[in-house]
Amino acid sequence: METAQTFAESANGLIKLDPTRVIGTIDDKVYSGFLEHMGRCIYGGIVDFDCTVPGLTNEKGYRLDVGKALKDLDMPVVRYPGGNFVSSYHWLDAVGPKENRPRRPELAWLGEESNQFGTDEFMEWCEYMGTEPYLCLNMGTGTLDEALAWVEYCNSDKNTYYANLRRKNGHEKPYNVKYWSLGNEVWGPWQVGQMTAEDYSKKAFQWAKALKLLDPDIKLVACGKDGLDTWDFTVTQALITQIDYYSIHLYTSHEEYYKNVTCVAAAERAIQITSRLLDLATITQKAYDKHVKICFDEWNVWDPMRAPGHLGAEEKYTLSDAIAVASWGNLFVRQAPTVGMANIAQCVNVIAPVMTTPTDMLLQTIYYPFLLFTKYMRGQSLNLHVEGPTYKGETGAFFGDYMKWIKTTEPAIMLLDVSAAKKDGIVSIAVVNRSLEEDVVTAFELEGEYKEDVVTYSVYNDDIAAVNTYEKKDVVGIEEKTVKLSELKSFTVKKHSFVMLRITQA
């Protein structure tokens, strides 16, 4: 049974902030994205090569409405082409003349891949979007030779075979792809080419060594699990000297409201544990010149039972899910010192903030909290003191005992979930009230001098099950208001809502 325990009878909260108490710098890459050849993410998502609606696409087939929505999110990096898809993907199938590209069976999601969108198309799309590419290597059915060839194709300016193949395909200059992942979820039984941690570590070590010989400037991302497994201990110990980032994945969700919005606490604990594992590996392997950061390159609210991957994983997100995503944003800001990249999975149609039809586009509830974070929660992360109601009921995710451990490690989860950032003289405070039934009257105690006008942005609906539809697109959105600084002495944060306050230093 879901229960909430309040801090005081009136459910009062307190947020203390001193803008000089800096935790660390928020890496812009924590607001990155992910595109996978899955469902309608690529075809019918970011591109529509068969579009007949005038003005909906450009000459390259890019969906212009989708491009605008994603550009507004200002994602600095986009991961591609998977995901599970990559473990049976061969990049050479998807370069060169489109009429010569083979159509292949796709083993991860049991579909077919036309290969009409491949490396060059993705690189051109990234340039159009103003984002940086992050490529995932096939360590399932792929070979080291194939991986080296892909790096050469993308990054080499020499007179060698694959660099010249890129030129032959119409791209004289190298793409200079910086970020490369050493496989995807190769620990999983659903993965084509599943490996043990020991076997993966041996293989990835040799791949990393060879790839860095070819291009010393690339940044390599090791394939972690969720940061909560012995896999992560083994792999961090083995690869700490060879990698620049360590990847972990986690999805949260539950049909019960409190479990849905509180199980996000598992992700913060996962980051903390992974960070300590990386510290331990640095010490035990004497990798004193390394500072490996966490790459949380798949995260979101997703219930694979409700939205199965092989059916396209087209989640319909509620206000409850938007509250959970806002909590995800808070934890990335709070964990700024150790998280170097995070990629919401995915961008369009597949567990995504943006949905499409052949003629229309929809921004889901989760789009709006993510937009507020990407716009305003940049710069320096600030330390906070927060008091308020706590949740002591059951939590977990998906089904069964998955993440049931959260109640043990986090016995009192704050219902008033907060983070803060400072940039260019403006302090932004992100406040999530995860209480189902109670507004929280919150006092803000702010050190320093501030201007009188405070801008607030709120995401709220009285119905936690509220969704945006093509018929009613703005059921959940952002409400902007200006309040006076004096009002922060007793500021009401509505039940099950997210509010961001922007306060300008005097």
VMD Tcl script that draws the C-alpha trace (Angstrom):
set ca {
  {0.00 0.00 0.00}
  {1.27 3.48 -0.87}
  {1.85 5.77 2.08}
  {3.38 9.22 2.49}
  {4.77 10.62 5.72}
  {4.88 14.39 5.98}
  {7.58 16.51 7.62}
  {5.03 18.54 9.55}
  {1.28 18.61 9.97}
  {1.07 21.52 7.51}
  {3.51 19.76 5.12}
  {5.86 22.74 5.24}
  {9.15 22.59 3.37}
  {12.43 24.46 3.57}
  {15.06 25.03 0.86}
  {18.32 26.75 1.84}
  {20.68 27.93 -0.88}
  {24.06 29.63 -0.87}
  {25.30 30.38 -4.44}
  {28.93 30.13 -3.32}
  {28.51 26.46 -2.33}
  {29.35 24.90 -5.70}
  {29.30 21.10 -6.07}
  {30.77 21.04 -9.55}
  {30.21 22.00 -13.17}
  {27.23 20.50 -14.98}
  {28.49 18.96 -18.21}
  {26.25 20.07 -21.08}
  {26.42 16.50 -22.39}
  {24.07 15.31 -19.64}
  {21.30 16.67 -21.89}
  {22.16 14.44 -24.83}
  {19.94 12.17 -26.92}
  {19.77 8.74 -28.48}
  {18.52 7.43 -31.82}
  {18.19 3.72 -32.52}
  {17.00 1.78 -35.54}
  {14.00 0.61 -33.57}
  {10.31 1.01 -34.31}
  {9.59 4.41 -35.87}
  {12.53 6.28 -34.37}
  {14.46 6.76 -37.63}
  {12.00 6.07 -40.46}
  {8.84 8.05 -39.80}
  {10.61 9.78 -36.90}
  {13.57 11.99 -37.74}
  {13.19 11.27 -41.47}
  {10.35 10.43 -43.84}
  {11.64 9.60 -47.29}
  {8.11 8.95 -48.59}
  {6.46 12.11 -47.27}
  {3.77 13.63 -49.52}
  {2.85 16.58 -47.27}
  {4.29 19.84 -48.67}
  {6.68 21.56 -46.29}
  {6.78 18.76 -43.71}
  {10.23 17.54 -44.82}
  {13.20 19.11 -46.58}
  {15.07 17.87 -49.65}
  {16.94 15.28 -47.57}
  {13.78 13.88 -46.03}
  {14.31 15.34 -42.56}
  {11.09 15.96 -40.64}
  {11.29 19.71 -40.10}
  {8.81 19.76 -37.22}
  {10.74 17.05 -35.39}
  {14.00 18.85 -36.09}
  {12.64 22.04 -34.56}
  {11.35 20.23 -31.44}
  {14.70 18.49 -30.93}
  {16.71 21.63 -31.67}
  {14.79 23.38 -28.91}
  {16.12 20.70 -26.53}
  {19.68 21.72 -27.49}
  {21.13 18.23 -27.12}
  {24.93 18.49 -27.58}
  {25.49 14.79 -28.43}
  {23.30 12.10 -30.02}
  {24.10 8.39 -29.68}
  {23.57 6.10 -32.71}
  {22.67 3.49 -34.14}
  {21.81 1.53 -30.96}
  {21.11 0.10 -28.52}
  {20.47 -3.57 -29.01}
  {20.20 -2.97 -32.75}
  {23.95 -2.44 -33.06}
  {24.90 -5.99 -32.06}
  {23.92 -7.35 -35.48}
  {24.50 -4.14 -37.47}
  {27.20 -3.85 -40.11}
  {27.84 -0.24 -41.00}
  {29.09 -1.01 -44.53}
  {25.55 -2.14 -45.43}
  {24.39 1.45 -45.04}
  {26.91 3.52 -47.03}
  {27.21 4.19 -50.74}
  {24.43 4.33 -53.34}
  {21.08 3.64 -51.68}
  {19.91 1.38 -54.49}
  {22.82 -0.97 -53.73}
  {22.25 -1.23 -50.00}
  {21.08 -4.65 -48.81}
  {17.89 -5.09 -46.83}
  {18.69 -7.19 -43.74}
  {16.75 -9.05 -41.03}
  {17.05 -7.13 -37.76}
  {17.58 -9.43 -34.78}
  {17.22 -7.14 -31.78}
  {13.62 -6.08 -32.42}
  {12.73 -8.80 -34.97}
  {12.17 -6.44 -37.86}
  {13.79 -5.57 -41.17}
  {16.37 -2.88 -41.82}
  {16.42 -1.12 -45.20}
  {19.78 0.61 -44.53}
  {18.51 3.70 -46.35}
  {19.69 5.77 -43.38}
  {23.28 5.08 -42.39}
  {26.55 6.68 -41.33}
  {26.67 9.51 -43.86}
  {22.99 10.33 -43.45}
  {23.39 10.43 -39.67}
  {26.46 12.67 -39.90}
  {24.63 15.06 -42.22}
  {21.64 15.09 -39.87}
  {23.93 15.87 -36.91}
  {25.40 18.81 -38.83}
  {21.89 20.04 -39.63}
  {20.91 19.71 -35.97}
  {24.11 21.26 -34.63}
  {24.85 18.21 -32.49}
  {27.84 15.94 -32.09}
  {27.72 12.23 -33.08}
  {28.39 9.34 -30.69}
  {28.71 5.96 -32.40}
  {28.24 2.56 -30.81}
  {30.41 -0.30 -32.10}
  {29.10 -3.78 -32.86}
  {30.76 -6.12 -30.37}
  {28.16 -8.84 -30.95}
  {28.49 -10.06 -34.55}
  {31.09 -7.43 -35.44}
  {34.86 -7.72 -35.68}
  {37.74 -5.49 -34.66}
  {38.63 -5.03 -38.33}
  {35.10 -3.76 -38.97}
  {35.36 -1.36 -36.03}
  {38.73 -0.04 -37.17}
  {37.34 0.44 -40.66}
  {34.43 2.49 -39.30}
  {36.75 4.76 -37.31}
  {38.95 5.16 -40.40}
  {35.91 5.94 -42.58}
  {34.71 8.60 -40.16}
  {37.93 10.17 -38.92}
  {40.89 9.60 -41.22}
  {42.27 12.24 -43.57}
  {44.86 9.84 -45.00}
  {45.15 8.19 -48.40}
  {43.80 4.86 -47.16}
  {41.00 2.58 -48.30}
  {38.12 3.49 -46.00}
  {39.00 7.19 -45.90}
  {38.92 7.11 -49.69}
  {35.61 5.22 -49.62}
  {34.15 8.11 -47.64}
  {35.46 10.51 -50.25}
  {34.01 8.34 -53.01}
  {30.66 8.55 -51.23}
  {30.79 12.34 -51.44}
  {32.38 13.40 -48.16}
  {35.89 14.76 -48.61}
  {36.51 15.91 -45.06}
  {36.55 13.51 -42.10}
  {33.68 13.66 -39.63}
  {36.01 13.54 -36.60}
  {33.67 11.48 -34.45}
  {34.95 11.81 -30.89}
  {32.77 9.39 -28.90}
  {32.76 5.63 -29.53}
  {31.13 2.97 -27.39}
  {32.65 -0.48 -26.97}
  {29.42 -2.39 -27.50}
  {25.96 -2.18 -25.99}
  {24.53 -4.19 -23.08}
  {26.64 -7.22 -23.98}
  {25.88 -8.57 -20.50}
  {22.19 -9.09 -21.39}
  {20.68 -12.47 -22.39}
  {18.63 -10.64 -25.06}
  {21.82 -9.46 -26.71}
  {23.22 -11.01 -29.87}
  {26.72 -11.94 -28.75}
  {26.20 -11.92 -24.97}
  {29.45 -12.21 -23.00}
  {30.59 -12.70 -19.45}
  {32.23 -9.75 -17.74}
  {35.62 -11.47 -18.00}
  {35.28 -12.23 -21.71}
  {34.01 -8.75 -22.49}
  {36.85 -7.14 -20.54}
  {39.51 -9.10 -22.44}
  {37.96 -8.29 -25.81}
  {37.24 -4.65 -25.06}
  {40.79 -4.10 -23.76}
  {42.26 -5.23 -27.08}
  {39.71 -3.28 -29.12}
  {40.44 -0.11 -27.13}
  {44.18 -0.50 -27.61}
  {43.84 -0.91 -31.38}
  {41.28 1.88 -31.83}
  {43.46 4.34 -29.94}
  {46.42 3.39 -32.13}
  {44.37 4.33 -35.18}
  {43.00 7.54 -33.66}
  {44.47 8.61 -30.29}
  {41.98 11.48 -30.00}
  {38.79 9.42 -29.74}
  {36.99 8.97 -26.42}
  {36.01 5.38 -25.63}
  {33.00 4.36 -23.57}
  {33.03 0.97 -21.83}
  {29.86 -1.11 -21.62}
  {28.72 -1.20 -18.03}
  {25.51 -2.67 -16.68}
  {23.44 -0.58 -14.26}
  {26.21 0.31 -11.81}
  {24.69 -2.10 -9.30}
  {26.18 -5.41 -10.38}
  {29.38 -7.42 -10.01}
  {29.71 -6.92 -13.79}
  {30.51 -3.29 -13.06}
  {33.19 -4.18 -10.53}
  {34.91 -6.59 -12.93}
  {34.80 -4.33 -15.97}
  {35.90 -1.14 -14.21}
  {38.88 -2.99 -12.74}
  {39.86 -4.40 -16.14}
  {39.33 -1.36 -18.37}
  {40.03 1.70 -16.25}
  {43.35 2.35 -18.02}
  {41.83 2.13 -21.51}
  {38.58 4.10 -21.34}
  {37.37 7.68 -20.99}
  {33.76 7.02 -19.95}
  {31.90 4.17 -18.29}
  {28.35 3.53 -19.47}
  {25.41 2.48 -17.32}
  {21.73 2.02 -18.26}
  {18.57 2.17 -16.18}
  {14.87 2.60 -16.90}
  {12.26 3.30 -14.26}
  {8.46 3.03 -14.16}
  {5.55 1.60 -12.25}
  {1.78 1.68 -12.63}
  {1.43 2.89 -9.02}
  {2.08 6.62 -8.71}
  {4.42 6.67 -5.72}
  {6.52 3.80 -7.00}
  {6.75 5.48 -10.39}
  {8.08 8.78 -9.06}
  {10.28 7.42 -6.26}
  {12.04 4.52 -7.98}
  {14.15 7.15 -9.76}
  {16.17 7.14 -6.52}
  {17.74 3.92 -7.81}
  {19.48 5.86 -10.58}
  {21.10 8.27 -8.15}
  {22.34 5.39 -6.02}
  {23.63 3.69 -9.20}
  {25.67 6.78 -10.07}
  {27.11 6.98 -6.57}
  {28.11 3.31 -6.53}
  {29.58 3.43 -10.03}
  {31.59 6.50 -9.12}
  {33.09 4.68 -6.16}
  {33.86 1.64 -8.33}
  {35.71 3.92 -10.76}
  {37.62 5.45 -7.85}
  {38.51 2.00 -6.58}
  {39.72 0.89 -10.00}
  {41.79 4.06 -10.36}
  {43.49 3.25 -7.08}
  {43.96 -0.51 -7.46}
  {45.15 -0.29 -11.08}
  {47.32 2.77 -10.37}
  {45.57 4.70 -13.16}
  {46.40 8.00 -11.52}
  {46.30 9.99 -14.75}
  {42.72 8.87 -15.53}
  {39.50 10.56 -14.56}
  {36.82 8.33 -16.05}
  {33.34 9.81 -15.89}
  {29.97 8.09 -16.04}
  {28.09 8.03 -19.33}
  {24.44 7.31 -18.46}
  {23.68 6.73 -22.12}
  {20.24 5.15 -21.74}
  {17.71 6.47 -19.24}
  {14.02 7.23 -19.22}
  {10.66 6.10 -17.91}
  {9.82 2.84 -19.69}
  {7.75 -0.20 -18.87}
  {8.70 -2.88 -21.45}
  {5.60 -4.86 -20.52}
  {3.34 -1.90 -21.31}
  {5.24 -0.79 -24.41}
  {7.14 -3.83 -25.78}
  {10.27 -3.13 -27.77}
  {9.42 -5.46 -30.64}
  {6.17 -3.51 -31.10}
  {7.97 -0.18 -31.26}
  {7.93 0.81 -27.55}
  {5.55 3.70 -28.17}
  {4.88 4.80 -24.60}
  {2.05 7.23 -23.88}
  {3.44 9.39 -21.11}
  {1.34 10.77 -18.25}
  {1.87 13.66 -15.87}
  {3.15 11.07 -13.39}
  {5.88 10.17 -15.88}
  {6.73 13.85 -16.36}
  {7.23 14.15 -12.59}
  {9.56 11.14 -12.73}
  {11.56 12.68 -15.61}
  {11.92 15.93 -13.65}
  {13.37 13.85 -10.79}
  {15.79 12.28 -13.28}
  {16.90 15.79 -14.23}
  {17.47 16.70 -10.60}
  {19.70 13.73 -9.93}
  {21.92 14.49 -12.94}
  {22.41 18.05 -11.66}
  {23.16 16.84 -8.12}
  {25.64 14.26 -9.44}
  {27.40 16.73 -11.74}
  {30.94 15.95 -10.51}
  {30.79 12.36 -11.75}
  {28.39 12.32 -14.74}
  {30.02 13.35 -18.01}
  {27.18 12.43 -20.37}
  {23.58 11.23 -20.20}
  {21.36 10.30 -23.15}
  {17.59 10.21 -22.91}
  {16.33 7.10 -24.68}
  {15.01 7.80 -27.18}
  {14.29 11.01 -29.10}
  {11.32 10.26 -31.38}
  {8.39 7.77 -31.26}
  {10.26 5.08 -29.29}
  {9.91 5.79 -25.52}
  {10.22 9.39 -26.61}
  {9.25 12.95 -25.73}
  {8.33 13.57 -29.38}
  {5.75 11.54 -31.33}
  {4.72 11.71 -34.98}
  {2.15 10.63 -37.52}
  {2.73 10.97 -41.28}
  {1.11 14.41 -41.06}
  {1.49 15.66 -37.48}
  {3.70 15.84 -34.38}
  {2.99 15.66 -30.65}
  {5.06 16.75 -27.66}
  {4.47 14.31 -24.80}
  {4.27 15.27 -21.14}
  {7.92 14.34 -20.51}
  {9.10 16.81 -23.16}
  {8.40 19.80 -20.95}
  {10.46 19.05 -17.81}
  {13.32 17.89 -20.03}
  {13.08 21.16 -22.01}
  {13.28 23.25 -18.83}
  {16.38 21.37 -17.68}
  {18.14 21.66 -21.03}
  {17.38 25.39 -21.24}
  {18.15 26.47 -17.72}
  {19.94 23.88 -15.57}
  {23.44 24.48 -16.88}
  {26.58 25.99 -15.42}
  {27.49 25.16 -11.83}
  {25.59 22.74 -9.61}
  {24.87 24.10 -6.13}
  {24.71 22.37 -2.76}
  {21.33 22.67 -1.02}
  {19.73 21.99 2.32}
  {16.19 20.65 1.89}
  {13.57 19.75 4.48}
  {10.08 18.52 3.78}
  {7.81 15.50 3.50}
  {9.26 12.04 2.95}
  {7.97 8.82 1.45}
  {8.47 5.56 3.37}
  {6.23 3.20 1.42}
  {7.10 0.44 -1.02}
  {8.93 1.31 -4.21}
  {10.29 -0.54 -7.21}
  {9.92 -0.67 -10.96}
  {8.45 -2.70 -13.83}
  {7.38 -5.88 -12.06}
  {8.17 -8.31 -9.25}
  {11.16 -7.49 -7.06}
  {12.98 -5.33 -9.60}
  {14.49 -2.40 -7.67}
  {12.74 -3.44 -4.46}
  {16.09 -2.85 -2.77}
  {15.50 0.91 -2.97}
  {13.45 0.83 0.24}
  {16.46 -0.58 2.09}
  {19.09 1.82 0.76}
  {16.78 4.86 0.65}
  {14.46 4.36 3.67}
  {13.04 7.91 3.52}
  {12.86 9.37 0.02}
  {12.28 13.12 -0.12}
  {8.98 14.05 -1.70}
  {10.35 17.56 -2.14}
  {13.06 16.74 -4.69}
  {15.32 19.69 -5.52}
  {18.42 20.72 -7.44}
  {19.94 24.10 -8.26}
  {22.29 25.57 -10.86}
  {24.02 28.92 -11.35}
  {25.02 30.46 -14.67}
  {25.55 34.04 -15.87}
  {24.28 35.55 -12.65}
  {21.02 33.59 -12.58}
  {20.22 30.89 -10.04}
  {17.76 28.25 -11.26}
  {16.04 26.02 -8.70}
  {14.22 22.89 -9.91}
  {11.60 21.71 -7.41}
  {9.55 18.53 -7.76}
  {6.73 17.93 -5.32}
  {6.20 14.18 -5.57}
  {3.38 14.18 -3.02}
  {0.21 12.78 -4.51}
  {-2.23 14.72 -2.35}
  {-0.50 17.61 -0.55}
  {0.77 20.98 -1.68}
  {4.02 21.88 0.07}
  {4.27 25.41 1.41}
  {7.97 26.02 1.04}
  {10.24 28.66 2.53}
  {13.29 29.61 0.47}
  {16.28 30.92 2.44}
  {18.70 32.46 -0.06}
  {22.15 33.78 0.80}
  {23.18 36.85 -1.19}
  {21.36 39.69 -2.96}
  {18.78 39.14 -5.67}
  {16.54 41.19 -7.91}
  {12.88 41.41 -7.01}
  {11.27 39.59 -9.95}
  {11.40 35.79 -9.96}
  {10.31 33.89 -13.08}
  {8.64 30.52 -12.49}
  {7.86 27.72 -14.93}
  {5.38 25.06 -13.82}
  {4.37 21.65 -15.20}
  {1.09 20.59 -13.63}
  {-2.34 19.09 -14.11}
  {-4.82 18.11 -11.43}
  {-4.96 14.61 -12.98}
  {-1.78 12.56 -12.59}
  {-2.95 10.39 -15.50}
  {-3.21 13.39 -17.84}
  {-1.70 12.85 -21.30}
  {-1.22 14.98 -24.38}
  {-3.03 13.76 -27.50}
  {-3.18 14.84 -31.11}
  {-6.67 16.14 -30.39}
  {-5.61 17.98 -27.20}
  {-1.90 18.70 -27.41}
  {-1.58 21.09 -24.48}
  {-3.21 19.17 -21.62}
  {0.22 19.23 -19.97}
  {2.65 22.00 -20.83}
  {4.58 24.84 -19.20}
  {2.95 27.75 -17.38}
  {5.16 30.81 -16.95}
  {4.60 33.39 -14.21}
  {6.52 36.17 -12.47}
  {6.38 36.41 -8.69}
  {8.11 38.70 -6.20}
  {11.16 37.62 -4.24}
  {9.29 38.23 -1.00}
  {6.74 35.56 -2.00}
  {9.45 32.91 -1.66}
  {9.17 33.17 2.12}
  {6.01 31.09 1.75}
  {5.80 29.60 -1.74}
  {3.29 26.87 -2.53}
  {4.54 23.98 -4.65}
  {1.45 22.18 -5.87}
  {0.92 18.47 -5.35}
  {2.42 16.22 -8.04}
  {4.01 19.15 -9.87}
  {7.33 20.43 -11.15}
  {8.28 24.08 -10.85}
  {11.47 25.86 -11.84}
  {12.36 29.24 -10.32}
  {14.80 31.61 -12.03}
  {16.29 34.19 -9.64}
  {18.68 36.88 -10.86}
  {21.55 37.90 -8.61}
  {21.74 41.61 -7.88}
}
mol new
graphics top color blue
foreach p $ca { graphics top sphere $p radius 0.5 }
foreach p [lrange $ca 0 end-1] q [lrange $ca 1 end] { graphics top cylinder $p $q radius 0.2 }
display resetview
